[in-house]
């Protein structure tokens, strides 16, 4: 049955207000047009929907049945319209992103703070993923985008955008203070217990390659799940380990840990935004993405004692 669905919208207002004239006023039309449209709807459905009398109109049993369905549908349409209006004005929405520890603490936290202050109605779902986990989530279209660290293997339709670089250093607790006096070759240190992120991370892959480049095998004594677990391990004399420099600055200053000088230079790594270009971002997710990519947003420096603003 080919029915003009605008008739149902008109029917909704006539049935709600039980008045052709009120419906005409709301719809910026006139009563003869509204009456004609409702006659057309009744003819197409093959039944009477209204009983017209000198005292007004009321719905027939068939009209009541139709109204029970049209009312639900129309109110759903209105709710959807309101959601879209709120989305456009960034008053509502949900954003789901994957973030590694280093990316979160080394760059993203102040941006999330700024975004949340500007758009408190938008809900943020932050997933703590390693780079491989984030890439897989993007491929499976489970997240809007990811902010993670290199190295990474990104192929179309995935796309990475550089945000900032960072340097990692080798640190130890005062238990290993004798190592801070002079620079060491990496080969001199392989006999000491190493703490490293687990085998399912790009950090493990990165340091495996770094050790192999110098003819050595990486054999960590302790593997941890997140970068945040590294510092407590080092402070408690469980070993030495590589950590982003900004994470260690305050602890180095306080004397809780110290930097172990290396003759071999650890290559700098990068924090990148990765997205699936085959997926269209919501208005809210795109707004956060643009804020992250904006050159006007200050980067940050995170220490193990908290957030510090920086350039």
Backbone torsions as a table, in degrees:
resi	resn	phi	psi	omega
1	UNK	NA	120.1	-177.0
2	UNK	-94.2	94.4	-177.2
3	UNK	-110.9	138.1	174.2
4	UNK	-66.3	112.5	-173.9
5	UNK	-70.1	-11.8	173.2
6	UNK	-67.2	-23.3	176.5
7	UNK	-61.3	-37.3	-179.3
8	UNK	-67.3	-34.7	176.8
9	UNK	-64.8	-43.6	177.9
10	UNK	-64.6	-43.6	178.4
11	UNK	-57.6	-40.7	-179.6
12	UNK	-56.9	-46.6	-177.1
13	UNK	-72.0	-39.3	178.4
14	UNK	-63.4	-44.4	-178.1
15	UNK	-70.0	-35.0	-179.3
16	UNK	-67.3	-46.1	-176.1
17	UNK	-95.6	-6.7	-178.7
18	UNK	48.9	46.7	-177.9
19	UNK	-160.3	126.1	175.0
20	UNK	-70.0	-37.5	-177.2
21	UNK	-68.2	-41.7	178.2
22	UNK	-66.2	-40.2	177.4
23	UNK	-62.5	-41.6	179.2
24	UNK	-61.9	-41.2	-179.8
25	UNK	-63.6	-45.6	-179.3
26	UNK	-64.2	-37.8	-176.1
27	UNK	-90.7	6.9	179.2
28	UNK	55.4	44.2	178.8
29	UNK	-125.7	-158.7	176.3
30	UNK	-131.7	162.0	-172.5
31	UNK	-62.6	-41.6	179.0
32	UNK	-59.7	-39.6	178.5
33	UNK	-64.3	-43.9	-179.1
34	UNK	-62.7	-43.4	178.3
35	UNK	-61.4	-42.2	-179.2
36	UNK	-64.3	-42.6	179.7
37	UNK	-62.3	-40.2	-179.3
38	UNK	-71.3	-33.9	173.7
39	UNK	-62.5	-41.9	177.8
40	UNK	-60.6	-43.4	-179.6
41	UNK	-63.3	-43.8	179.1
42	UNK	-62.2	-40.8	179.8
43	UNK	-64.5	-40.9	-178.0
44	UNK	-71.3	-33.6	178.9
45	UNK	-83.7	-17.2	177.2
46	UNK	75.5	28.2	178.1
47	UNK	-156.6	159.7	176.8
48	UNK	-82.5	138.1	179.4
49	UNK	-107.5	-27.4	-177.1
50	UNK	-126.9	149.3	167.1
51	UNK	-109.7	120.7	-177.4
52	UNK	-99.7	133.0	179.1
53	UNK	-143.5	175.6	177.9
54	UNK	-65.9	-20.0	-178.6
55	UNK	-94.6	6.3	179.9
56	UNK	121.0	-153.9	-179.2
57	UNK	-128.3	155.0	171.2
58	UNK	-146.2	162.2	-173.4
59	UNK	-82.4	141.9	170.2
60	UNK	-76.1	170.1	175.3
61	UNK	-55.4	-38.4	177.2
62	UNK	-67.7	-38.0	177.8
63	UNK	-65.3	-39.4	177.2
64	UNK	-62.5	-42.7	-179.7
65	UNK	-63.0	-45.2	179.0
66	UNK	-64.2	-41.7	-177.6
67	UNK	-63.4	-36.2	-179.7
68	UNK	-60.8	-32.6	178.6
69	UNK	-84.7	-43.7	-177.8
70	UNK	-63.6	-38.1	-179.8
71	UNK	-60.0	-45.8	179.3
72	UNK	-62.6	-47.5	-177.9
73	UNK	-63.2	-44.3	-176.5
74	UNK	-67.5	-39.1	179.6
75	UNK	-69.0	-30.3	173.5
76	UNK	-66.8	-40.9	176.9
77	UNK	-61.0	-44.2	-179.7
78	UNK	-64.3	-39.1	177.9
79	UNK	-64.5	-40.0	178.7
80	UNK	-65.2	-41.1	177.7
81	UNK	-60.7	-42.9	180.0
82	UNK	-64.1	-40.7	177.6
83	UNK	-61.3	-42.1	179.8
84	UNK	-66.3	-39.6	176.2
85	UNK	-61.5	-44.5	179.1
86	UNK	-65.7	-37.4	176.8
87	UNK	-62.9	-44.0	-179.0
88	UNK	-63.1	-33.7	-179.3
89	UNK	-92.3	6.0	179.6
90	UNK	57.9	36.1	175.6
91	UNK	-92.9	-12.9	178.2
92	UNK	-153.2	169.8	179.7
93	UNK	139.1	166.2	178.5
94	UNK	-131.8	132.8	177.5
95	UNK	-122.0	130.5	177.9
96	UNK	-120.0	121.3	-179.5
97	UNK	-133.5	153.0	173.0
98	UNK	-100.4	136.4	-177.3
99	UNK	-141.0	132.5	172.8
100	UNK	-82.0	161.3	-179.6
101	UNK	-56.6	-48.1	-176.7
102	UNK	-63.6	-40.9	179.2
103	UNK	-66.4	-39.8	-179.4
104	UNK	-65.9	-54.4	-174.9
105	UNK	-79.2	-25.9	-176.6
106	UNK	-91.7	-8.4	-177.7
107	UNK	-154.6	-41.2	-162.1
108	UNK	-86.3	-29.1	-172.0
109	UNK	-54.6	-49.4	-179.4
110	UNK	-65.8	-28.2	177.8
111	UNK	-70.6	-42.4	176.4
112	UNK	-62.0	-38.3	178.3
113	UNK	-63.0	-45.0	178.7
114	UNK	-62.9	-43.7	-178.5
115	UNK	-65.1	-44.3	-178.3
116	UNK	-66.0	-35.6	177.3
117	UNK	-66.6	-37.6	-178.7
118	UNK	-76.1	-34.4	-174.4
119	UNK	-133.0	69.1	-175.0
120	UNK	-64.8	-17.8	-179.6
121	UNK	-79.4	-10.4	-179.0
122	UNK	-90.1	127.6	-179.9
123	UNK	-88.9	136.7	-179.1
124	UNK	-110.8	125.2	172.3
125	UNK	-108.1	109.5	-177.1
126	UNK	-105.7	116.1	-179.9
127	UNK	-100.4	129.0	179.3
128	UNK	-86.4	98.2	-176.2
129	UNK	-121.7	148.9	165.3
130	UNK	-72.5	167.3	-179.9
131	UNK	-57.8	-47.2	178.5
132	UNK	-60.6	-39.8	178.7
133	UNK	-64.1	-40.2	179.6
134	UNK	-65.3	-42.5	179.6
135	UNK	-62.0	-41.4	179.5
136	UNK	-66.7	-39.5	178.0
137	UNK	-62.9	-37.7	176.6
138	UNK	-65.0	-44.4	179.5
139	UNK	-61.6	-35.2	-179.6
140	UNK	-85.7	1.7	177.5
141	UNK	59.8	37.0	-179.6
142	UNK	-92.9	-14.3	-177.7
143	UNK	-133.3	164.0	178.6
144	UNK	-78.5	-46.7	174.4
145	UNK	-163.8	176.1	-178.7
146	UNK	-130.5	150.6	171.2
147	UNK	-125.3	107.5	-170.9
148	UNK	-140.7	-178.4	-175.1
149	UNK	-111.3	153.2	174.4
150	UNK	-77.0	160.6	3.7
151	UNK	-78.7	156.0	177.6
152	UNK	-149.7	152.2	179.1
153	UNK	-108.4	97.2	-174.4
154	UNK	-114.2	124.7	177.9
155	UNK	-129.5	152.6	178.9
156	UNK	-54.3	140.0	12.8
157	UNK	-86.8	8.1	176.7
158	UNK	-76.7	148.0	-178.6
159	UNK	-140.1	134.3	177.9
160	UNK	-110.2	144.1	177.5
161	UNK	-127.7	122.7	-178.4
162	UNK	-64.6	136.9	176.9
163	UNK	-113.0	-52.5	179.4
164	UNK	-164.1	162.7	176.5
165	UNK	-107.2	162.6	176.4
166	UNK	-148.3	158.1	-178.8
167	UNK	-112.8	137.8	174.0
168	UNK	-105.1	147.8	180.0
169	UNK	-129.4	160.7	176.9
170	UNK	-92.7	128.5	-177.6
171	UNK	-126.9	158.6	175.3
172	UNK	-148.0	166.8	177.4
173	UNK	-87.9	171.4	177.8
174	UNK	-55.5	-20.5	175.8
175	UNK	-58.1	-28.0	179.8
176	UNK	-111.2	29.1	-173.8
177	UNK	-61.5	-24.1	179.2
178	UNK	-65.7	-13.8	-179.3
179	UNK	-84.8	-8.0	-173.6
180	UNK	-89.9	-6.1	-171.4
181	UNK	-72.2	-44.6	-176.3
182	UNK	-134.1	154.2	177.0
183	UNK	-63.7	143.8	-177.9
184	UNK	-119.7	147.1	166.2
185	UNK	-72.9	148.4	179.2
186	UNK	-56.6	-35.3	-178.7
187	UNK	-62.9	-24.6	179.7
188	UNK	-76.0	-15.4	-171.7
189	UNK	-106.2	-7.6	-173.9
190	UNK	-67.0	-15.9	178.8
191	UNK	-80.5	-9.8	179.4
192	UNK	-90.9	153.3	179.4
193	UNK	-66.4	128.3	-180.0
194	UNK	-106.1	143.0	172.6
195	UNK	-111.3	132.5	-176.4
196	UNK	-148.6	157.8	171.3
197	UNK	-65.1	158.8	-172.8
198	UNK	-69.8	169.3	-174.7
199	UNK	-63.4	-18.2	-178.0
200	UNK	-89.4	14.8	-178.3
201	UNK	-114.6	156.3	175.8
202	UNK	-71.3	-25.4	177.3
203	UNK	-63.7	-42.9	176.8
204	UNK	-61.2	-44.3	178.4
205	UNK	-61.4	-41.4	-179.5
206	UNK	-61.3	-47.1	-177.5
207	UNK	-77.0	-26.4	171.0
208	UNK	-59.8	-45.0	177.7
209	UNK	-66.8	-38.2	179.5
210	UNK	-63.8	-43.9	178.4
211	UNK	-66.3	-43.9	-179.5
212	UNK	-61.8	-36.1	178.4
213	UNK	-57.5	-28.9	-179.6
214	UNK	-107.0	22.1	173.6
215	UNK	72.0	27.4	-175.9
216	UNK	-125.8	159.2	175.5
217	UNK	-107.8	134.4	175.1
218	UNK	-82.4	117.8	178.2
219	UNK	-130.8	78.2	-177.4
220	UNK	-64.3	141.5	176.7
221	UNK	-80.0	-30.4	-179.8
222	UNK	-133.1	129.8	174.2
223	UNK	-111.4	133.3	-179.5
224	UNK	-117.6	163.2	-175.6
225	UNK	-86.2	-32.3	-175.1
226	UNK	-135.8	157.2	177.6
227	UNK	-61.3	-33.9	-179.2
228	UNK	-61.4	-21.6	179.9
229	UNK	-83.4	-12.6	-175.9
230	UNK	-66.0	-51.5	-173.1
231	UNK	-59.7	-47.0	177.9
232	UNK	-59.5	-35.7	178.5
233	UNK	-63.5	-45.6	-179.5
234	UNK	-65.3	-45.8	-178.4
235	UNK	-60.0	-28.7	-178.7
236	UNK	-96.1	23.4	169.8
237	UNK	64.1	28.7	-179.7
238	UNK	-87.0	-8.7	178.1
239	UNK	155.3	-174.0	176.2
240	UNK	-110.6	157.7	-177.8
241	UNK	-164.5	160.7	177.4
242	UNK	-88.4	135.5	-177.8
243	UNK	-147.6	147.7	176.0
244	UNK	-53.8	134.1	-174.3
245	UNK	-55.2	-39.9	-177.0
246	UNK	-65.1	-23.6	178.4
247	UNK	-73.0	-23.1	-170.6
248	UNK	-104.2	-8.8	-169.8
249	UNK	-57.2	-48.2	-176.6
250	UNK	-68.4	-36.6	179.2
251	UNK	-70.4	-32.6	174.5
252	UNK	-66.8	-43.0	-179.9
253	UNK	-62.8	-36.8	-179.1
254	UNK	-81.7	-10.1	179.4
255	UNK	86.7	5.9	179.4
256	UNK	-71.5	-32.5	174.8
257	UNK	-138.1	171.8	176.7
258	UNK	-145.6	161.2	178.9
259	UNK	-86.8	133.8	176.8
260	UNK	-96.5	112.8	-176.5
261	UNK	-68.7	135.0	178.6
262	UNK	-114.4	143.6	173.5
263	UNK	-75.8	-40.4	175.9
264	UNK	-75.5	133.1	-178.9
265	UNK	-84.5	124.9	175.5
266	UNK	-74.7	123.1	-179.8
267	UNK	-60.1	145.5	175.9
268	UNK	-69.7	150.9	176.9
269	UNK	-117.2	173.4	-175.1
270	UNK	-129.6	151.1	168.5
271	UNK	-100.7	129.5	-176.2
272	UNK	-132.6	151.4	169.0
273	UNK	-93.5	130.0	-179.8
274	UNK	-121.3	133.3	-178.6
275	UNK	-135.7	159.4	175.1
276	UNK	-97.9	106.1	-173.7
277	UNK	-69.0	-12.1	177.5
278	UNK	-83.8	-4.8	-179.4
279	UNK	-109.1	131.7	178.3
280	UNK	-85.0	123.0	-179.0
281	UNK	-75.3	147.2	172.5
282	UNK	-66.7	166.5	179.1
283	UNK	-59.5	-43.1	-178.5
284	UNK	-66.2	-46.3	-179.2
285	UNK	-63.4	-38.7	179.0
286	UNK	-67.3	-34.8	178.2
287	UNK	-64.5	-42.3	177.4
288	UNK	-66.3	-41.9	177.8
289	UNK	-57.7	-46.5	-179.1
290	UNK	-64.8	-34.4	177.5
291	UNK	-66.8	-40.4	178.7
292	UNK	-64.5	-38.3	-177.6
293	UNK	-81.8	-11.9	-175.4
294	UNK	-66.6	130.1	176.9
295	UNK	-69.6	-13.1	-179.4
296	UNK	-82.3	-14.2	179.4
297	UNK	-80.3	125.6	179.8
298	UNK	-68.3	140.0	170.8
299	UNK	-77.5	-179.3	-175.4
300	UNK	-138.7	167.8	172.6
301	UNK	-126.7	126.6	-179.4
302	UNK	-111.6	131.5	171.2
303	UNK	-110.4	171.8	179.0
304	UNK	-68.2	-8.7	178.2
305	UNK	-102.8	0.7	176.1
306	UNK	138.6	-173.6	-173.8
307	UNK	-86.9	134.2	172.2
308	UNK	-128.2	137.8	177.4
309	UNK	-76.6	148.1	179.4
310	UNK	-154.2	-173.9	-179.0
311	UNK	-103.3	NA	NA
